[in-house]
């Protein structure tokens, strides 16, 4: 007996026993045909006669079946209509408010979990007006802060340089021989300058009718001292987030390398995004492997040599991989790109040279391009945690130090000296920090959470307080906090700077709890051995506690 659907059961068995065959339909289709052979015609007539009663029964059966199906359908719908409707699940109940008397217990319950108790936590939470400290766990002790250092650098940049200041790349006219112009190019560390900016300079020179240049001098001496911080780890120096910082900067002093597979067993193919900027030699020890194998590519600088060693493997069917690398010789790359730009602008150049410290007094400026304002530069610094911008800001601060013109002191060191003066002027204890750079990349930086809280609360009271606050990422919305605290009560009410190194996670900034007054906080975690993503979730749990704070 054929199986039937339980929804339509029981169905009379005769509905599945219709007395016809596929051959009957074939005969029926030929009932009106005539043929020359009498025997064939006689057979067709007999079969046509025999099918008529069966066709009548088949049509009758179809009609009965359709009627029965309609009855079953209406019955089923009627039963369902009488069944009670299941309500959609209720939304989760809102988290209970946290009274000020409970905040210590609530935060400690998070960071004192058995799996987290071996780590070092430094946490300070207080009202923005500074009148009430709500929580303090080792807040006066020194911690490696990672990129939270940028909070200090950007605050002092606003105070020392001004929000509307711009960094200018200039082209001056030098005395020439005969009808040929000699030019001087001076870079002032604009980290936003790209090849399109150089094209703008070329167009300005064209508009002045310059068609041939005798000699171009490139002055890269705007910043004195080492271009790479000596406290940075060697492994960072092969990355685009730790390039040399100099006056003649271009494309943030980086040049991506795209690596792609070839035939199995052959070295990988590599192409620089802008070959004219490259001065690296590549020691290619990579290999193309079978499609079934996993790939892993790395590019490492060789100590003391302008060599990048490319190692690892890539499957033959794998898509190309981009590796972001720093420029080996930023000034030389700038000169090469500038020269190519002028050639494309139909300006001929006889020769170029590199110099340092050329005076520009009384020299006519023929062309120039400005960076965005300092307020825009600090937004890029804090939102994207841009190390290059932060180090340029520190050196630019150092350029304003009186000793810059009377000594040979490293510009970054002069910048740190001015940062210390600014911190002292706003009441930060000089024993609460030790700075080694402007970005936080160095592990020699040490800062107490109380120092960050002091900087944040003081900046909020200054005329540039809103610019400073708006430069910080917004929870669940922008920058390095775009994907954090989403869907929680803390979303959209936290403005803070993130920080991370291996073993370090930090978050310092402002929060506006809906049922409490604005707060300022600093959370620094050191000596953990877990993935950073795990520890940022723990920090975000603390932010949810602060977001639920209520006076009760």
N, C-alpha and C positions, 0 to 999 in steps of 0.2 A: 504494500500500500504506500503510495507516495506520501512524503512528509508534508505537513501543512504548517503555516504560521500559527503560533499560539494565539495571536490577536484575532484571527478569523475562525478559529476552531470553536465548535465542531462544524465541519462542512460535509454535506452528504457526499458519500463516496462516488455516486454516479456522476458528480460533476467532473470527476477526473477520468471518466470512462466513456468519452465521447466516441461513438462508433464511426470513425472515418479514418482514412489513411491518406498519406501524401499522394499515393497513386490515384486515388479517387479524384483529387483535385486536378490532376493532370488530364484524366479522362474527361472530366467536366469541361475543361477548357477546350476540348476537341469535339464536343458533342455536335456542333453544327458543321463539321468538316465533311466533305464528300470525297470519295476516292474511286479509282478505277477498279480496284480489286474488291470483289463482293465479299469475300471472307473477312477482310479487314474491316469493312463497313459494318458487317453484321456483328462483329465483336464489339465495336464501339457503341452500337445502338443498345446492345444488351447491357453494357456497363453503364451507359448513361441512364438507362431506365432504373438500374439498381441503386444509383446514387441519389435519386430524387427524394425518397423517403428519409435517407440519412441526412441530406442537407436540411430538410425541414426540421428534423430532430435536433441537429446541431444549432440552428438559429434559435430554436426555442430554448435550448439549454443556455445559450449565451445570454438571452434576455433574462432568464431566471437567475443566472449567476450575478448579473449586474444589479438586479433588484436586491438580491441577498446582500451584496457588498455595501450597497447604500444603507440598508438597515443596520448592518454591523457598524458602519462609520458613524451614523447618528447616535447609536447606542454608546459607542466609545467616547464620543465628545460629551454626551450627557453625563456619563460617569465621571469624567475628568472635571467637568464644571462643578460637580457636587463635592469634589474632594477639597479639603482646606488648602489654601495657598500658603507656600512656605515663604516667609518674609526674608528679604536679603539680610545677610549678616550685619549686625550693628557695627558702626565704626568703633575703633578702639577707644576706650575711655581716656580722656586727657590725663597726662601725668599730674600727679599731685604737686602742689606748690611746695617749695622748700623754704622754711623759715630761716631767718638769719641765725637763729640758735642751732639749726640743724646742718648748716653748711659744712662745718668742720667734719662732722660724722659722715656726711654724704660724699665728700671728696676723698676722705681717708678710706672709705669703703671701696673706692675704685682703685686707688694706687697701692693699697696694702693687701691686695689679693695675693695669695701664695705665689703665683707665677710671676708677680711683678715686684715683690718685696726686696729682691736683691739689687734693684736698680736705684740710681740716685735721682731724686725728684727735688726740684726747686720751684716753689709755687708761691706767688703773692697775689692776693685779690683785695682791692680796696675801692672805695667810692671815688669817683672821678674828682670830687672836690678835695680829696685827701683827708677828710675828717674821720673816716671809719675804715679800719683795716679788718676785713672779714676772715681772711685766712692767710697763714704764713707757714710754709714748710721749708726750712733752710733757705729762706729768701735772701739772707745776707751772705751766703756762701758763694764761691766762684764756680761757674759752670762753663763748659764749652757751649756757646750759644748758636753756632752755625750762622745761618743767614739772618738771624735776628739782629746781627750787627748792623745790617742795613738800616734799621730804625734809627740808630745813632748817626750814621753817615748822612742819611737824607735829612734828618732834623737839622744838623749843623750846616748842611749845604744850603738849606732855605735861609737860615740865620746869617750865614757868612757870605753867600754869593747873591742872595736875593731871588725871588720867584721868577722875575721877568728876564734875568740875564740869559744870554745865549753864547754859545761857543762858536767862534767865527774862523773859517778857513779862508785865507786871503792870498791874493796874487798881487805883488807889488812890481813896479817898474824900477829896474836898476839902470845905472848909466850904461849905454851900449857903444858899440863901434860902428860908426857910419849910420846907415839907415836901419840896421838890425836892432831889435829890442832884446834886452836881457831881462829876464824875469826872476822874481823870488817868490817861492811858494812857502807859506808858513801855516803849518797845521797846529791847532790848539786843542787837540784831543776830542774832536766831535765824534762820539761813538755811533751817531746815527748816519754818518756820511756813507753814501753808496756811489756806485758808478754813475747813476743818474744825476747825482750832485756834481760830479766831475763834468758831465756833459753840459750842465748849466754854466759852469765856468768857461768851458770851451765856447759856448754860444756868446757869452759876454765878451770874450776876447775877439771873436769874429766881428761882433757889432762895433768894436773899436777899430776895425780895419786891419787888425794884425794878421799877416799872412805868413810871416817867417820870423823865427826867433833865433837869436845867436846862441844864447845859453840860458838854461833854466837851472836855478839853484834851489834845492829843496832843503828847508830848515826843519829838522826833526828834534831840535833841542828845547822845545817848549817845556817839557818836563825833564828834570835832572834826575840822575840816579838810575837804579836798576829798573828795567821794564817788566821784569817778572819777579814777583815777591819770593824772596829766598826761603820763606817759611811754608810755602805751598808744597804739597807732596809731589814727588816725581811722577807718580801715576796720573796726576791731574793735568800735567803739562802736555799730554797728548790729546787733550780735549778742547772743544771750542769754548768751554766755559772758563778756561784759565789761560787765555792768550797773553802775549806781551801787551803792555799798555804804553802807548807812545803818542806823540803829537800828531803824526801823519797816519791817522787811522782810516780804514776802509772796510766796509762790510763786517764791522765788529771784529776785524782782524781774523776772520775765519774763511775757509774755502772748502766746501764739502767735496768728498771723494765718493763717486758712485762705482760700486763693484758689481760685476755681473759674471755669470758662468760662461764657460766655453765648452769644448768637448771634454768628456770624462778623461781625467788624468792630466789635463792641461792647467796651467796657472789661471787664476781668475783675471778677467779683464778689468782695468780700472780707468776712469776718466775723471779729471778735475772739472768742477763746475765752471771755473774760469782759469784755463791753463796759463793765461798771462800773469796771474797772481802767484803761481806756484814756484817755490824755490826748494821744495823738498826733493830729495832723492828717495825712491821707493825700492826697498828690498822685498821683492814679492816672493814669499814662501807659501802662498796659498795654493789651493788645488780645487778643481771641479770634480765632484763625486756623483755617484748614481742617484737617480731620483728618489730612491727609497731611504737615503741617508739624511740625517739632520745636519743643518749647517750651523756654523759658528765662526764669525769673522771678527778679528780684532786688528787694530792698527796702533802700534806703540812706537814712541820716539826713542831713538838710541842715544844714550847719554853722551854728550859732548860732540855729537855729529848731527848734521842737517839731514838725518835719515829717518824715514818712517818704515818700520818693518810690518809688512802685511802678512798675517798668518791666519790659518783656519781653513775651512772648507765650505763650499756652497753647492747644493744639489743642482744638477743640470737643468731642471725644470723650475728652479726657484726664481722669484722675481728679483730684480736688482736691489742691492742694499746700499743705503747712503750712510757714510761715516763722516761726521762733522769734525774737521780738524783745524787747528790754529795755523796761522801763517808763520812760516819759519823766520822770515825777515820782513816784518810789516812795512818798514820804510821803503825797502826795495820794491815790494809789491805795489805800494802806492805810486812810486815813481813810474813803474812800468805801465800801470793802468792810466795814469795821467798822460803819459806820452802817447799811448795808443788813442786816447780820447781826442787829443789835439790833432793827431794825424787824420782821424776820421772826420775832423772838422776842417780839413784841408789847410792846416797850419803846419808848416815845415819847422823842424827843430834841428839845429846843428849839433848841440851837445847838452848834456846834463851833468850835474854834480851834486853831491850831498855835503851840507855844511851844518853848523850848529851855532846858535847864539847870534845870528845876524841882527843888527839893530834895524828897526823899521821906521825910526824917527825921520820925518820929512820925506818919506818915500811915498809917491802917489800910488793909491790902490786902484788897480785896473779891474779887478773882478773879485767876487767873494760869495760865499754861501754860509748861511747861519744854521745852527742846530735849532731844534725846538727849545723852548724856554726851560729853565731849571725845574720849574714845577712839573713840566711834562716829562723831563728826564727822570725825576724822582718817582713819577707814577710808573714808568717803565721799570725802574729799579725795583720797586716794591711789589707791583702786581705780578711781574714775571720772574722776580728774584734774579735779576740780571746782574751777574758779577762784573761784567765789563763796564756797565754804566756806573756801578757803585765805585769801582776803582778809579774811573775817570773823575767822578765827583770828589773823591778824596784827594787826588792830585790837584784838581782845580782849587780846592780849599787851600792846599799847600802853596799854590801860586800867590795867594793873597798874604802870606806870612811875610813880615818885614825882612826876615833873614833870607828870603829867596834871592834878593838882589845884592846881598852883602856876604853870602857864603856859598859854598858848594854842597850844602846839605841836600840829601835826597828829598825830592818833592813830596813823596809819600810820608816821610818822617815829619816834615813840616806840617803836612795835613793832619797827622795824628796829634801833633803838639797843639794845633788850633782846636781840634776836637776836644782835647782835654781842657783847654781854657773855657770853651763853651759849656762843657759839662760842669765844671766847677762853678761857673757863673749862675747855673740854675740849681745848684745845691746837691749835685751828685757827689757822693763820697769818693775821693780819689782812690781809696782802697777797694772800691766795689767793682773795679774793672781793670783790665789790661788789654790793650788793643794792638794788633799786629797788621791788620789790613782794613779795607773798607767794605769788603763783601761778606766776610765771615767764612771764607774758604779755608783760612788757616786754623789749625787746631791750637795755635798759640794764643788765640783770643780767649779771654776769660772775663765773664761778666756775671754779676749777681742779679737775680730777678728784681731786687729793689731798685737797681739802677735803671732798668728798662721802665719800670713803673713810674719812676721820677721823671724820666724823659717824656713819656707819653702824657702824663698829667700836666706837665709844664707846657708842652707844645699846644695842648688843648686850650690854653688861656691866652695864647699869642694871636696877633692878627693873621698869621699864616696857619693857624690851627686847623681850619677847615680844609685848606689845600693839603696839609699833611695827612689829615684823617682820610680824605677822599683818595689819597694815593695808595691806600692799603686795600688788599683784596677783601671782598664782601662774601660772607659765608653763603655757600650754595649758589653763588651768582657770578663771581669774577675772579680772575687771576688764579693764584695757586690755591684758593679756597673754593673754586668753582664747583668742584665735585665733593665737597665736604659739608657735613651737617645738613644735607638735603633731606627734606621731609621730616625734619625735627623742629622743635620749638626754637632752636637756635638759628635756623635758616633766616638770612636777611637781616640779622641784628648784630652780627659780629664783624668788626673791621680789625684785621690783625695781620701780622707778618709771620709767615711760616719759616721754618728752618729745619734742615736735615743734613746730616753726615752719617756715615756708618757709626752706629752706636749713639747717635744724637738725634733728638727730635725736640722742636721748640715751637711755641706759639705765644706771641705777645701782642696786646692791642686793647681795643675797646669793645664793650658789649652793652647794649641797652635792654635790660630785662623789662618785659611789658609791665610787671607789677612792682618794679623797684627802680631806684635811681640809677643813672649810668655808672658803669664800673670800668676800671682799668685793671689789667691783669698781666702776669707773665708766668708762663709755664715752661720749664726747661727740664728735659729728661736726658740724663747721661748714663753711659755704661750699660746700655741694653744690648742684647744679643739676638734680637728678633727683627724680622723685616720691618722697614719703616712704616709700611702701610698698616701693620697691626698696631703700632704704637700711636699713630695719628688717630686711629679710631678710639683708643683709650683717652687721648687728650680731648677728642670731641665729646666723649661722655661727660667729661668735666664741664665742657661748655654748655651742655644740655642742663646740667645741674644749675649753673649760673643763670641760665635763661629762665629757670623756674623760680628764681629767688623772689621772696615776698616778705614784707615787714609784718611779722606776726609773733 
